Amino acid sequence: MQENKPDCLYQRYPKDIMTSAVPRSGFVVFCVIHSAVTGSYVAGYHSVLLVNCPTEQTARDIGRSIMEKRLAACVNIFPRTTTMYYWKGEIRDTSEILLLVRTRTSLVQGLVTYIKAVHPYDIPEIISFPIDDGSQHYLMWMEDAVTDI
């Protein structure tokens, strides 16, 4: 990532959540070491994002740019979902393409900012969920696939 990006792109949580006695980088190192030593996963270290796009080409363009920037380990593109939603006082019924993005939780806010900047919708759907657990091998692969901050 570029060095001149705002701090908000690098943080998922406000600084006041972290204690001043443990710097953020020390906390991340502790989490990774804890996971390696105990063989358990630190819940919430990775996240999944759902992003709806108006066309398959838009989804491919956004997905590819996320991957090229190494902001995600993997992006799935699900074709033609049917979506019903309220917009300007009316119920809309349309087709959309769903992106499923897997990344580190620490990169979620940066991804949200980036997707909003390139997405054609006024208010794109971007929702994230922390990963509580999963295949240790897959989670380790995710860690290697996503760029360091």
C-alpha positions in Angstrom: 0.0 0.0 0.0 1.1 3.6 -0.5 2.7 5.3 2.4 0.7 8.5 2.1 -2.7 6.7 2.8 -4.7 8.0 5.8 -4.3 6.1 9.1 -8.0 5.0 8.8 -7.0 2.6 6.0 -4.7 0.7 8.3 -7.0 0.3 11.4 -10.1 -1.7 11.9 -10.6 -0.5 15.5 -10.1 2.9 17.1 -6.8 3.3 19.0 -8.6 3.7 22.3 -9.7 0.0 22.1 -6.1 -1.2 22.3 -4.3 -0.7 25.6 -1.4 1.7 25.6 0.8 -0.9 27.2 0.5 -3.2 24.2 1.3 -1.6 20.8 -0.9 -2.7 17.9 2.0 -4.4 16.1 2.8 -6.3 19.4 -0.8 -7.4 19.7 -0.8 -8.8 16.1 2.5 -10.6 16.7 1.1 -12.0 20.0 -2.0 -13.3 18.1 0.0 -14.9 15.4 2.4 -16.5 17.9 -0.5 -17.6 20.1 -2.1 -19.3 17.1 1.2 -21.0 16.1 2.0 -22.2 19.6 -1.5 -23.4 20.6 -2.7 -24.5 17.2 -5.9 -22.5 17.7 -7.2 -19.7 15.6 -7.6 -16.2 17.0 -11.3 -15.5 16.2 -11.8 -12.4 14.2 -8.3 -12.0 12.7 -9.8 -12.6 9.2 -13.1 -11.4 7.8 -15.4 -12.1 4.9 -17.0 -9.2 2.9 -20.1 -9.3 0.8 -20.3 -6.7 -2.0 -23.1 -6.5 -4.5 -22.4 -5.2 -8.0 -24.7 -4.2 -10.9 -22.9 -6.3 -13.6 -20.5 -9.2 -13.9 -17.9 -6.9 -15.5 -18.1 -4.4 -12.6 -17.7 -7.4 -10.2 -14.7 -8.7 -12.2 -13.1 -5.2 -12.3 -13.5 -4.6 -8.6 -12.4 -8.2 -7.7 -9.3 -8.1 -9.9 -8.2 -4.7 -8.6 -8.6 -5.9 -5.0 -6.5 -9.0 -5.8 -3.9 -6.9 -7.7 -3.5 -4.7 -4.6 -3.2 -7.9 -2.5 -5.9 -6.6 -0.2 -7.7 -10.0 -0.2 -6.6 -13.7 -0.3 -9.6 -14.7 -2.5 -12.6 -13.2 -4.3 -15.6 -15.3 -5.4 -18.0 -13.9 -8.0 -21.5 -15.3 -7.7 -23.5 -14.7 -10.9 -27.0 -13.3 -11.0 -28.5 -13.0 -7.5 -32.0 -11.6 -7.3 -32.2 -8.6 -5.0 -35.2 -6.7 -3.5 -34.6 -3.5 -1.7 -36.1 -0.1 -0.8 -34.7 2.8 -2.8 -36.3 6.3 -2.8 -39.5 5.0 -1.2 -40.1 2.2 -3.7 -39.4 -1.5 -3.7 -36.9 -2.4 -6.4 -36.4 -5.9 -7.8 -33.2 -6.4 -9.8 -30.3 -8.8 -10.6 -26.9 -8.3 -9.1 -23.6 -10.0 -8.9 -22.3 -10.9 -5.4 -18.6 -10.7 -4.5 -17.4 -12.8 -1.6 -14.0 -11.4 -0.4 -11.7 -12.9 2.2 -9.1 -10.7 3.9 -7.6 -9.7 7.2 -9.9 -7.8 9.5 -7.3 -5.1 9.8 -7.8 -4.4 6.0 -11.6 -4.2 6.1 -11.9 -0.4 6.5 -9.3 0.2 3.7 -11.3 -2.2 1.5 -14.5 -0.4 2.3 -13.0 3.0 1.4 -11.5 1.6 -1.8 -14.7 -0.2 -3.0 -16.8 2.9 -2.3 -14.4 5.0 -4.4 -14.6 2.7 -7.5 -18.2 1.3 -7.1 -20.9 2.7 -9.4 -23.6 2.6 -6.8 -24.3 5.7 -4.6 -24.5 3.4 -1.6 -22.9 0.1 -2.4 -23.6 -2.9 -0.1 -20.4 -3.7 1.7 -20.9 -5.9 4.7 -18.2 -7.7 6.7 -18.3 -10.7 9.0 -15.4 -11.8 11.2 -14.3 -15.4 10.7 -14.6 -17.2 14.1 -12.9 -20.5 13.0 -12.1 -22.7 10.1 -9.5 -24.9 8.4 -6.1 -23.9 10.0 -4.3 -24.6 6.7 -6.7 -22.4 4.8 -6.4 -19.6 7.4 -2.6 -19.8 7.2 -2.8 -19.6 3.4 -4.9 -16.5 3.7 -2.3 -14.9 6.0 0.4 -15.5 3.4 -1.7 -14.4 0.5 -2.6 -10.9 1.8 0.0 -8.2 1.8 1.6 -7.0 5.0 0.7 -3.5 6.1 
